[in-house]
Amino acid sequence: MYCPYIEKGLTIENDGMMVPCCVFTDDLDLNIRKNTIKEYFASEQYEQLNQQFDNNIWPKGCASCEVAEKNKQLSLRQNALPQKDLYSKQFIDLTIGNECNSDCVMCVPENSSKILSRIRQHGTPEDVEYTLDFDKNDWINDDSLWQSLEENINDIGCLKFLGGEPFLNKNIWKQLNRPGIQKHKQNINLMVTTNASILPSEKMEELQGWRSLLINASIDASGKQFEWIRQGLDWKTVSSNVQKINSLQNSIVSVSLVVSVYSIANVHHMLEWVNRNDCLVYFNMLEKPPVMSINRAPVEILEQTLLRLKGLKMNKVQNQIQLASLKNFIKKSIAENRYNPTMLNRMTDYYNRHRTHTMNTQTLEVE
């Protein structure tokens, strides 16, 4: 058994914890505030994780991928396997904080200052639990982190930024201009996970010159449905920005689509948009909070969506594989359906009262 993230990946989370990837759940007792990047890859914990995979044993922190693969859904590990070039050297994933311009229904305050602000004003939805005592992410502004990156630059093949919204954080773009990083940028793949709502003209310059530019655009639906799910964003602006990024040299745009009770009925529209814009697509099958999983949607909505997807043909082979995984997830959610109209209406009413746009849960879809 092999996982590119276990062998080459390092994700530094909001609290500074160092783990192989963004879905790893175990505490390795390694933190960027006390350990360097070189120390992570030389640690006993790192060696033990690789030994477990060599022996075909799932580590405790890899439960997300283990469950997905048992359910015949594509896991993060499987999504990484075809992208060998990204993991030929170290894959460094930096979670840069929660500064964000969007209040997304399925997101958490650790990743969005807008959500934190809403919760402080209006409390939380009755059926959704949040962690509110998370550590402030200050390590991203610590010069020692960037010095550690520079010292390790020859071993790094990919730098990834995840927020919050990375284009709001001025410090990371300033730090990327460090001489050691600029000298080697043509050998490094730059990956940014963004809501694609902000694309300052000066950033267009900084996005060029890397070995490749990989933009993960977090988009879950199209049109008005998108604007309800990702409160504060404008669909036309996001769609236009994706097209601009797609036109850059050596750029690859992938759509990271969270499959939730609020996005599922619109997913066929979104996949048609993906085809038109020649993007890749990856599905995040939301299961937490449980109330937002698609097994809480009406069965008729799931069946109707499955029927619409039946005749859809994706332009890219990789996207067709993703679509097959989505169909399996929908079938599983139909079989395990737990639709509760009272709970769904109560949760939706909370968002309708405390955010600008409103939506009717009778259809879960805005045409």
C-alpha positions as CSV (number, residue, x, y, z in Angstrom):
1,M,0.0,0.0,0.0
2,Y,1.3,3.5,-0.9
3,C,0.2,7.0,-0.1
4,P,2.0,10.1,-1.6
5,Y,1.0,12.2,1.4
6,I,2.5,9.8,3.9
7,E,5.8,9.6,2.0
8,K,6.2,13.2,0.8
9,G,3.4,15.3,2.4
10,L,3.4,17.8,5.3
11,T,0.4,19.8,6.3
12,I,0.8,22.5,9.0
13,E,-2.6,23.1,10.5
14,N,-4.1,26.2,12.1
15,D,-2.7,25.3,15.5
16,G,0.8,24.5,14.0
17,M,0.4,20.7,14.3
18,M,2.4,18.9,11.6
19,V,0.6,16.0,9.9
20,P,0.9,14.2,6.5
21,C,-2.3,15.7,5.0
22,C,-5.4,17.8,5.6
23,V,-7.6,14.9,6.5
24,F,-5.2,13.1,8.9
25,T,-6.8,13.0,12.4
26,D,-4.1,11.7,14.8
27,D,-1.8,13.9,16.9
28,L,1.8,13.2,16.1
29,D,3.1,15.5,18.8
30,L,5.0,17.6,16.2
31,N,4.4,21.3,15.8
32,I,6.0,24.0,13.6
33,R,6.4,26.2,16.7
34,K,9.0,23.7,18.1
35,N,10.0,21.5,15.1
36,T,11.4,22.4,11.7
37,I,10.4,20.9,8.4
38,K,13.6,18.8,8.3
39,E,12.9,17.5,11.7
40,Y,9.4,16.3,10.7
41,F,10.7,14.2,7.8
42,A,13.5,12.8,10.1
43,S,11.1,12.0,13.0
44,E,10.2,8.6,14.4
45,Q,6.5,9.4,13.8
46,Y,7.2,9.9,10.1
47,E,9.1,6.6,9.9
48,Q,6.4,4.7,11.7
49,L,3.7,6.0,9.4
50,N,5.7,4.9,6.4
51,Q,6.4,1.5,8.0
52,Q,2.7,0.9,8.6
53,F,1.9,1.6,4.9
54,D,4.8,-0.7,3.8
55,N,3.0,-3.4,5.9
56,N,-0.4,-2.6,4.4
57,I,-1.7,-1.3,7.8
58,W,-3.9,1.8,7.9
59,P,-2.5,4.3,10.5
60,K,-5.0,5.6,13.1
61,G,-5.1,9.0,11.5
62,C,-6.0,7.7,8.0
63,A,-9.5,6.6,8.9
64,S,-11.1,9.1,6.4
65,C,-9.4,7.4,3.4
66,E,-9.8,3.9,4.8
67,V,-13.6,4.4,5.1
68,A,-13.9,6.1,1.7
69,E,-12.1,3.3,-0.1
70,K,-14.2,0.6,1.8
71,N,-17.3,2.4,0.5
72,K,-16.0,2.4,-3.0
73,Q,-15.5,6.2,-3.0
74,L,-12.4,8.0,-4.1
75,S,-10.2,8.9,-1.2
76,L,-7.7,11.7,-0.9
77,R,-4.9,9.1,-1.2
78,Q,-6.4,7.8,-4.5
79,N,-6.9,11.3,-5.9
80,A,-3.2,11.9,-5.3
81,L,-1.9,8.6,-7.0
82,P,-2.2,9.8,-10.6
83,Q,-0.3,13.1,-9.8
84,K,3.1,11.5,-9.3
85,D,4.9,14.7,-10.4
86,L,3.5,16.7,-7.5
87,Y,4.9,14.2,-5.0
88,S,8.3,13.5,-6.4
89,K,9.6,15.9,-3.7
90,Q,8.1,17.2,-0.5
91,F,4.5,18.5,-0.7
92,I,4.2,21.3,1.8
93,D,0.6,22.3,2.7
94,L,0.3,25.5,4.8
95,T,-3.1,26.4,6.4
96,I,-2.6,30.1,6.7
97,G,-5.5,31.1,9.0
98,N,-9.2,32.0,9.0
99,E,-9.2,35.4,7.4
100,C,-12.0,35.1,4.8
101,N,-14.6,37.1,2.9
102,S,-17.3,34.4,2.8
103,D,-19.7,32.9,5.3
104,C,-20.2,29.4,3.9
105,V,-22.9,27.2,5.4
106,M,-20.7,24.0,5.5
107,C,-17.5,25.7,6.8
108,V,-16.2,26.2,10.3
109,P,-14.9,29.3,12.3
110,E,-11.4,27.9,12.3
111,N,-11.4,28.5,8.5
112,S,-13.6,31.7,8.2
113,S,-13.5,34.9,10.2
114,K,-16.9,35.7,8.7
115,I,-18.4,32.6,10.3
116,L,-16.8,33.4,13.6
117,S,-18.3,36.9,13.4
118,R,-21.8,35.6,12.7
119,I,-21.6,33.1,15.6
120,R,-20.6,35.8,18.0
121,Q,-23.6,37.9,16.9
122,H,-26.3,35.2,16.5
123,G,-25.1,32.0,18.1
124,T,-25.0,28.7,16.3
125,P,-27.6,26.7,14.5
126,E,-29.3,24.3,16.9
127,D,-28.2,21.2,15.1
128,V,-24.6,22.2,14.3
129,E,-21.7,22.1,16.7
130,Y,-18.5,24.2,16.3
131,T,-15.2,24.4,18.0
132,L,-14.8,27.9,19.2
133,D,-11.7,27.6,21.4
134,F,-9.2,27.0,18.6
135,D,-5.7,28.4,18.7
136,K,-5.0,31.6,16.8
137,N,-2.9,30.9,13.7
138,D,0.1,33.1,14.2
139,W,2.9,30.8,13.0
140,I,2.3,31.8,9.4
141,N,3.7,35.2,10.2
142,D,6.7,33.8,12.1
143,D,9.9,34.4,10.2
144,S,11.4,31.1,11.4
145,L,8.8,29.2,9.3
146,W,9.9,30.9,6.1
147,Q,13.5,30.4,7.0
148,S,12.8,26.7,7.5
149,L,11.2,26.6,4.0
150,E,14.2,28.4,2.5
151,E,16.7,26.0,4.1
152,N,14.7,23.0,2.8
153,I,13.9,24.5,-0.6
154,N,15.9,22.0,-2.7
155,D,13.7,19.2,-1.3
156,I,10.3,20.9,-1.9
157,G,8.4,20.1,-5.0
158,C,5.1,21.7,-4.2
159,L,3.9,24.6,-2.0
160,K,0.2,24.7,-1.2
161,F,-1.8,27.5,0.6
162,L,-5.1,26.9,2.2
163,G,-7.2,29.4,4.2
164,G,-9.3,31.2,5.0
165,E,-8.8,33.0,1.7
166,P,-5.1,33.0,0.7
167,F,-5.5,36.1,-1.5
168,L,-6.5,38.1,1.6
169,N,-3.2,37.3,3.4
170,K,-0.6,39.9,2.3
171,N,2.2,38.3,4.3
172,I,2.5,35.0,2.4
173,W,2.9,36.8,-0.9
174,K,5.5,39.0,0.6
175,Q,7.4,36.0,2.0
176,L,7.2,34.2,-1.4
177,N,9.5,36.9,-2.7
178,R,12.3,35.8,-0.4
179,P,15.5,35.3,-2.5
180,G,15.8,31.6,-1.7
181,I,12.3,30.9,-2.8
182,Q,12.4,33.1,-5.9
183,K,15.7,31.4,-7.0
184,H,14.0,28.0,-7.1
185,K,10.4,28.8,-8.0
186,Q,10.8,27.5,-11.5
187,N,11.3,24.1,-9.9
188,I,8.3,24.3,-7.5
189,N,4.7,23.8,-8.2
190,L,2.5,26.4,-6.5
191,M,-1.0,25.3,-5.4
192,V,-3.6,27.7,-4.0
193,T,-7.0,26.7,-2.6
194,T,-9.2,29.8,-3.1
195,N,-12.9,30.8,-3.3
196,A,-11.8,32.6,-6.6
197,S,-13.7,35.8,-5.5
198,I,-10.5,37.9,-5.3
199,L,-7.9,38.2,-8.0
200,P,-5.9,41.4,-7.6
201,S,-4.0,42.4,-10.7
202,E,-0.7,42.5,-8.9
203,K,-1.2,38.8,-7.8
204,M,-1.4,37.8,-11.5
205,E,2.3,38.6,-11.8
206,E,3.2,36.6,-8.7
207,L,1.3,33.6,-10.0
208,Q,3.6,33.3,-12.9
209,G,7.1,31.8,-13.2
210,W,6.5,28.7,-11.1
211,R,7.0,25.3,-12.5
212,S,3.2,25.0,-12.6
213,L,0.3,26.9,-11.1
214,L,-2.5,24.7,-9.6
215,I,-5.6,26.6,-8.4
216,N,-8.2,24.6,-6.4
217,A,-11.3,26.7,-6.7
218,S,-13.8,26.0,-3.9
219,I,-17.1,26.1,-5.8
220,D,-20.1,24.0,-4.8
221,A,-22.9,25.2,-7.1
222,S,-23.7,27.8,-9.7
223,G,-25.7,30.9,-9.9
224,K,-27.9,31.9,-7.0
225,Q,-27.4,28.6,-5.2
226,F,-23.7,29.3,-5.1
227,E,-24.3,32.7,-3.6
228,W,-26.6,31.3,-0.9
229,I,-24.1,28.5,0.0
230,R,-21.1,30.9,0.0
231,Q,-22.6,34.0,1.4
232,G,-20.8,37.2,0.4
233,L,-19.5,36.0,-3.0
234,D,-20.7,36.8,-6.5
235,W,-21.1,34.0,-9.0
236,K,-20.3,36.1,-12.1
237,T,-17.1,37.4,-10.5
238,V,-16.0,33.9,-9.5
239,S,-16.8,32.4,-12.9
240,S,-14.8,35.2,-14.6
241,N,-11.8,34.8,-12.3
242,V,-11.6,31.1,-13.0
243,Q,-11.4,31.9,-16.7
244,K,-8.7,34.4,-16.2
245,I,-6.6,31.9,-14.1
246,N,-7.2,29.3,-16.8
247,S,-5.6,31.5,-19.4
248,L,-2.3,31.8,-17.5
249,Q,0.7,29.8,-18.7
250,N,1.2,26.4,-17.0
251,S,-2.0,26.8,-15.0
252,I,-4.4,24.0,-14.1
253,V,-7.7,24.8,-12.5
254,S,-9.6,22.2,-10.5
255,V,-12.9,22.7,-8.8
256,S,-13.2,21.5,-5.2
257,L,-16.9,20.7,-4.8
258,V,-18.3,20.1,-1.3
259,V,-21.2,17.7,-1.8
260,S,-23.7,18.6,0.9
261,V,-27.5,18.7,1.5
262,Y,-27.4,22.3,0.1
263,S,-25.4,21.6,-3.1
264,I,-26.5,18.2,-4.2
265,A,-29.5,19.3,-6.3
266,N,-27.4,21.8,-8.2
267,V,-24.4,19.5,-8.9
268,H,-25.4,18.6,-12.5
269,H,-25.4,22.3,-13.4
270,M,-22.0,22.7,-11.8
271,L,-20.6,19.7,-13.7
272,E,-21.8,21.2,-17.0
273,W,-20.0,24.4,-16.0
274,V,-16.8,22.4,-15.3
275,N,-17.1,20.8,-18.8
276,R,-17.5,24.2,-20.5
277,N,-14.6,25.7,-18.6
278,D,-12.2,22.7,-19.1
279,C,-11.5,22.3,-15.4
280,L,-10.8,19.3,-13.3
281,V,-13.2,18.4,-10.5
282,Y,-12.8,16.8,-7.1
283,F,-15.6,16.0,-4.7
284,N,-15.5,16.4,-1.0
285,M,-18.3,14.1,0.3
286,L,-19.3,16.1,3.4
287,E,-20.2,13.9,6.4
288,K,-19.6,16.4,9.2
289,P,-21.6,18.0,10.5
290,P,-23.9,15.0,9.9
291,V,-27.0,17.2,9.5
292,M,-25.5,18.6,6.2
293,S,-24.6,15.2,4.7
294,I,-26.7,14.4,1.6
295,N,-28.3,11.4,3.4
296,R,-30.3,14.2,5.1
297,A,-31.8,15.4,1.8
298,P,-35.2,14.2,0.6
299,V,-34.9,10.8,-1.3
300,E,-36.7,12.3,-4.3
301,I,-34.1,15.0,-4.6
302,L,-31.3,12.4,-4.5
303,E,-33.1,10.2,-7.1
304,Q,-33.7,13.1,-9.4
305,T,-30.1,14.2,-9.2
306,L,-28.9,10.6,-9.9
307,L,-31.2,10.5,-13.0
308,R,-29.8,13.9,-14.3
309,L,-26.2,12.6,-13.8
310,K,-26.9,9.4,-15.6
311,G,-26.8,11.1,-19.0
312,L,-23.9,13.4,-18.2
313,K,-20.5,12.7,-19.9
314,M,-17.5,14.5,-18.5
315,N,-14.9,15.7,-21.0
316,K,-11.9,14.6,-18.9
317,V,-11.3,10.9,-18.0
318,Q,-10.3,11.9,-14.5
319,N,-13.6,13.8,-14.0
320,Q,-15.6,10.8,-15.3
321,I,-13.9,8.7,-12.5
322,Q,-14.9,11.4,-10.0
323,L,-18.5,11.3,-11.3
324,A,-18.7,7.5,-10.8
325,S,-17.5,8.0,-7.2
326,L,-20.2,10.7,-6.7
327,K,-22.9,8.4,-8.0
328,N,-21.9,5.7,-5.6
329,F,-22.1,8.2,-2.7
330,I,-25.6,9.2,-3.8
331,K,-26.7,5.6,-4.0
332,K,-25.3,5.0,-0.5
333,S,-27.1,8.1,0.8
334,I,-30.4,6.9,-0.6
335,A,-30.0,3.5,1.0
336,E,-29.1,5.1,4.4
337,N,-31.4,8.1,4.1
338,R,-32.2,10.0,7.3
339,Y,-34.2,13.0,5.9
340,N,-35.7,15.0,8.8
341,P,-37.7,18.0,7.3
342,T,-38.1,19.7,10.7
343,M,-34.3,19.7,11.3
344,L,-33.5,20.8,7.8
345,N,-36.1,23.6,7.9
346,R,-34.8,24.7,11.3
347,M,-31.2,24.8,10.1
348,T,-32.1,26.6,6.9
349,D,-34.2,29.1,8.7
350,Y,-31.2,30.0,10.9
351,Y,-29.1,30.8,7.8
352,N,-31.9,32.7,6.1
353,R,-32.4,34.9,9.2
354,H,-28.8,35.7,9.8
355,R,-27.4,36.0,6.2
356,T,-28.5,38.1,3.2
357,H,-29.8,35.6,0.8
358,T,-32.7,33.2,1.5
359,M,-33.6,29.8,0.1
360,N,-36.7,27.5,0.1
361,T,-36.0,24.0,1.4
362,Q,-38.9,22.5,-0.5
363,T,-36.6,22.1,-3.6
364,L,-33.1,22.8,-2.2
365,E,-32.4,24.2,-5.6
366,V,-32.6,27.7,-7.1
367,E,-32.8,27.6,-10.9
